[in-house]
């Protein structure tokens, strides 16, 4: 499927381009995350990777299957909302 303004008129291509700039972070987020949070209510696990500046990369896994990722910039409230449930891992190191 081709994603553009004609196929998905409400999709913001600039947002997609910005998000895709971080696609290479998937592997490191899953293997060397800074935090792992498990949400038992929906059985979803969030792998948080802090990147330089105010950027947090979030990989989402459900039933051991990678579901996707998001990039959160300068929004501590959104990141803090993911910090609930069971903390499975927390790294003492800084950012990538």
C-alpha positions in Angstrom: 0.0 0.0 0.0 1.2 3.5 -0.8 0.7 6.0 1.9 0.0 9.5 0.7 -2.6 12.3 0.9 -4.8 10.6 -1.7 -4.8 7.1 0.0 -5.1 8.4 3.5 -6.2 12.0 3.4 -6.0 12.6 7.2 -2.4 11.2 7.5 0.3 13.7 8.1 3.4 12.7 5.9 5.6 15.0 7.9 4.8 13.1 11.1 5.5 9.8 9.3 8.8 11.1 8.0 9.9 12.2 11.5 8.8 8.9 13.0 10.7 6.9 10.3 13.9 8.8 11.1 13.9 6.6 14.3 13.1 3.2 12.8 16.7 2.0 13.4 16.0 2.3 17.2 13.6 -0.7 17.2 16.4 -3.2 17.7 18.2 -1.3 20.5 14.9 -0.5 22.2 14.0 -4.2 22.4 17.5 -5.4 23.4 18.8 -2.6 25.5 15.9 -0.5 26.8 16.1 2.0 29.6 12.7 0.8 31.0 10.3 -2.0 30.4 6.7 -1.6 31.6 4.1 -4.4 31.5 0.4 -3.4 31.5 -1.5 -6.4 32.8 -4.9 -4.9 31.9 -4.2 -5.3 28.2 -1.2 -7.6 28.4 1.0 -5.1 26.5 4.7 -4.4 27.2 6.3 -1.1 26.5 10.0 -0.8 26.0 11.2 2.8 26.6 14.4 4.1 25.2 15.5 7.6 26.1 17.3 9.3 23.2 19.4 12.6 23.5 17.3 15.6 24.1 13.6 15.2 25.0 12.9 12.2 22.8 11.6 8.8 24.0 11.3 5.9 21.7 8.6 3.4 22.6 8.4 -0.1 21.2 5.2 -2.0 21.9 5.0 -5.7 22.3 1.9 -7.9 22.9 1.9 -11.7 23.2 5.7 -11.6 22.3 4.9 -10.0 19.0 6.2 -6.6 18.0 3.2 -4.3 17.5 4.9 -1.1 16.4 6.6 1.9 17.8 6.1 5.6 18.6 8.4 8.5 19.1 7.5 10.9 21.8 9.1 14.4 21.8 9.0 16.8 24.7 5.9 15.2 26.3 6.7 13.9 29.7 3.0 13.5 30.5 2.6 10.9 27.7 5.8 9.1 28.7 4.7 9.1 32.4 1.3 7.7 31.4 3.2 4.6 30.1 4.9 4.2 33.4 2.2 2.2 35.1 1.6 -1.5 35.7 4.6 -3.6 36.4 8.1 -2.2 36.1 10.0 -5.2 34.6 13.3 -3.4 34.1 15.0 0.0 34.7 18.5 0.9 33.6 20.7 3.1 35.6 22.3 4.5 32.5 21.5 7.8 30.7 20.4 8.3 27.1 21.5 6.8 23.8 
